[in-house]
């Protein structure tokens, strides 16, 4: 599965920073940490709440229980020590149990579990393993309150509310492009193929394409060439697997608008955007050739399953082979777009769909279908109306609109109304 970037940098890179700062974490995170040279020593398996990895979603100030008791070891003398590491704040720690209460933000937590084993010579050796966990604490909401209608007591007033929460995680860009600074010539060279590469990073460690027809939205290229039939084009993933998107065919058809003049091989023409998509049903380049191939989306000549099992992070390459002499072309850019359903583990706080936000107060005459707007008849000289919002982390806030005489001009946010955040916040914990 794919993961998303955090607000600043990927979880992996933040752990790498921690690794550089702590020898203990280095031993654990880079593999089995041993204090002896014998590889026969058996490391423990560290777990937090029964898992290694995942995200806990919670609310500011909420008590979150973390347990390492399900960690296990086959070491001869068993587990000898638990150590909690990372952004724990003011945690209450008792050996393999920690209770934390945190403010808004993203926190990386680790549990180092040490065990003592006997090597092949009967000598004791200490081995360790580290479990990782991310805790996401909801940010405070942004309110947008609108007030309209009414004059004074006895007139109807119309209140509308909207609530949103600032993002905690910045998503990985599912569109990954080589970002070429200048066009590169595709040489008329039959002795070797042209290639270009770039690095994709930021997805969760170990992410792989399990089903390319589902996990890939499309492959992309912007290029021109004066003889389509010369070319074979392949995309190569980090472990060397490749898919052939086009294999010759199409004769002398143009790709884009090449400068087809002998002796002018170093002048780039105009590149066209071409895409290959699993859902395409309109045939290959060859089947659509009719002079100049229009920009558009086409079927590949190979099999998408050739990319099944490819790692996502790493160096991707495009290879273009020219099998015949006298024509050349230029590559302007190329890339890959992963399908957004190739899901991420991390979620930003979002309003609950439906009546997750709603009003209450005196004399509410009518409520909109999504509960975000009301028509009310204020009582006496002063009335309070409360707007409450709940997000997908299970956290609830409310704000109060107060005015002695509701004026008719339309206002937004705090101007003309008093906004007061509730002192109480409730939520839930969900582990993925």
Secondary structure, DSSP 8 states (H G I E B T S, - for coil): ------SSS-HHHHHHHHHHH-HHHHHHHTS-EESSS-TTS---B--BTTBSS-EEEE-TT--EEEE-TT-B---TT-EEEEEEEES--S-EEETTEEEE---SEEEEEEEEEEEEEE-TTS-EEEEEEEEEEEEEE---EEEEEEEE---STTSEEEEEEEEEE--SS----SEEE---SS-EEE---SSS-EEEEEEE--S-TT-B-S-HHHHEEEEEEEEEES-GGGEEEEEE-TTS-EEEEEES-STT-EESB----TT-TTS--B-EEEEE-TT--S--HHHH-SSEE-SEEE--SS-GGGGTT-BSSEEEEEEEEE-SSS--EEEEEEEEEE-TTS--S-----B-TTTTEEEEETTEEEE-TTSSEEEEE--SS-EEEEEEEEBTTS-EEEEEEEESS--SS-EETTTTS-----S--B---EE-
